[in-house]
Amino acid sequence: MDSSLFQTDFYKKNSPVEKINFLDSLANNSIQNRNDSLYRKFLFDLSDEYFYNNENKKSYSIAQKVLNLSLNAKDTVSVAKAYSYIGDYHQISHKDSAYYYYQKAEKLNRLLNRNYQIGKMLFKKAYILFFEGNYIESEAQVANALLYIKKENDAEMLYAAYSLMGLNFEKLEEYQDALKYQLLAKNIIPKLNNSKYNLEKKYLYKIQSTINLANIYEKTGQYDKVINELKLILTPDLKEKWLQGYVTVIGNLGYSKIKKGIINGTDKYFKDALKISIKNNFENNKIYQLKNLGEYYAIVKDTTTSIKYLNESLQLAQKLEMGEEIKMALGLLSQVDYKNATVYDKKYIAISDSLTKAQRINRNKYARIEYETSVVEDENKLLSTKNTYILIGSIVLILILVSFIIYRYIKSQKREIEFRKSQQKAEEEIFDLLKKYQLKLSIAKELEQNRISKELHDSVMNKLYGARMQLGLLNEYNEEEIKEKRLVYVDLLQEIEQEIRTISHDLHTEINETQFDYSNLLSNLIHLQNEIGATNFSLEIEPEINWDSIDSLIKITVFRIVQESVLNISKHANASTCYITILVDNNHLVLEIKDDGIGFDLNATKQGIGLQNIQERAKTINANLEIISEPNEGTTTKLKAKIGSL
């Protein structure tokens, strides 16, 4: 299936009946298990062709099919387009349904940021509102549509929007604005491209634009302008190309002439227009020409004929349910048929009230569709006090719940930020500690290298040089005493060899000691404390611990707790020994610090700053801290922090 079929000369030259038969054959052959983008495009074009050939039901059927396929394919663009097509089908007879589908299409296009399509849907909704008599709402929708349409290069759509805006202002009796927008629409017409198809459109748009301007001039009493404008377009081509437009022009021309006071011969305009309207079933035009004839005969004082035509206009307007036209006919009958003026006035008031009520109902109906809410009758809108309280209570509960959720979310985000800051700070602290430790090791290494260099130069090198010189002299003699001396120097060489080995071993040990990690950092802390304090500290770390896999915040916390504990024990415990053990138990890092000092009563003694610091640090990593102490029984501090799988 290929959409290009509809552009071929073979298809275009067919008669309307032949086109429908051809489209039917394509539709029947298109029933297959396909759902790709090309197939969906073909179905859209097929629906278009049915629509252009006035086969609305068939167009609708194809649009429904492509909608289901698009939903299955999750093709949102095509779903929105299908909703628009279905809205077009409902536009003539079910305007509320059309509005509903245009609204759905608009929402999807907003999700997709398809501005031009948003503008088109807004325009179509405005068009429906206009013909439902909701001119204020229609004007608002067109204004929104223009915000999107003006950005696109679519002169035809812009013409339609300006024209509809002008019609809304005309109905609202804001004639200056109406004239402004109709002139804007007229100025757009030359911008349409000059294809054969558009040349015909440009001609029709020019006629329609002139009629719209003439209507405004008529409403403002500028009948000379109306006559001049309409005469310019009243050409033989008009009757041939657009018969209904021709009827409107001659009817409006005749009406403006009688308003101008040109009475003779003007009835011919109305009678010709009425004859054509009856023959071609132009019902709307027929109403206006009957009304025009009624006014004409009222002016020439033929009251009977005037009443006859006005009654016919009234009956047809009632049949077609055209409220404004019914009011217009009743108003004229009240002026012409004096005897029954009271009856007509009552009917006029009744129909005015009915139209007002109908417009209010329409506003509610389209507001319901617009906001997807339930529309109820006025008597059902009042809620009982109980239901009102329930509603208010529900809203308050929802607001509280939403506020609580937001509060919890903000709080959790704050905790997360604080944790990350703590983690970053811990990493920086560890880095600083390691950097300081590395600096100390580098200094120690340099001192040790200098010592070894000095020993090699002052001791080993001198001994080697002396032994080499003595052996060289002794090689010149072969006496027994000389042999014994050589053996002495051989022993000296062995002694030098042992000394070199010792220095080499010391150097190797020093190199190993400079390879540091977190364990070395802790060991260095204990080593320094042992050098300056009376307490003998012993550190035992489980070798299997993979420190790289443990969070930096935990490592710096453990380091600071060990540091704080060692300092407290040295200052206050009077302990001779203290054992520090670090191991992993069931995915938990366990730190135990046990001393044999004087201890203290946990309940009786006020906690010092050091102990408080240890407790605060334990909280930062959600660790379990246990301190056991009795007077003269020493103190045991045990920290257990979850580290996950190692």
Buried (B, 14 or more C-beta within 10 A) or exposed (E): BEBEBBEEEEBEEBEEEEBBEBBEEBBEEBEEEEBEEEBBBBBBBBBBBBBEBEBBEBBBBBBBBBBEBBEEBEBBBBBBBBBBBBBBBBBEEEBBBBBBBBBBBBBBBBEEEBBBBBBBBBBBBBBBBBEBBBBEBBBBBBBBBBEBBEEBEBBBBBBBBBBBBBBBBBBBEBBEBBBBBBBBBBEBBEEBEEEEEBEEBBBBBBBBBBBBBBBBBBBBEBBEBBBEBBEEBBEEEBBEBBBEBBBBBBBBBBBBBBBBEEEEEBBEBBBBBBEBBEEEEBBBBBBBBBBBBBBBBBBBEEEEBBBBBBBBBBBBBBEBEBBEBBBBBBBBBBBBBEEEBEEBBEBBEEBBEEBEEBBEBBBBBBEBBBEEEEBEEEEEEEEEEEEEEEEEEEEEEEEEEEEEEEEEEEEEEEEEEEBEEBBEEBBEBBEEBBEEBEEEBEEEBEEBEEEBEEBBEEEBEEBBEEBEEBBEEBEEEEEEEBEEBBEEBEEBBEEBEEBBEEBEEBBEEBEEBEEBEBBBBBBBBBEEBBEEBEBEBEBEBEEEBEBEEBBBBBBBBBBBBBBBBBEBBBEBBBBEEBBBBBBBEEEBBBBBBBBBBBBBEEEEEEEEEBBEBBEEBBEBBEBEBEBEBEEEEBBBBBBBBBBEEE
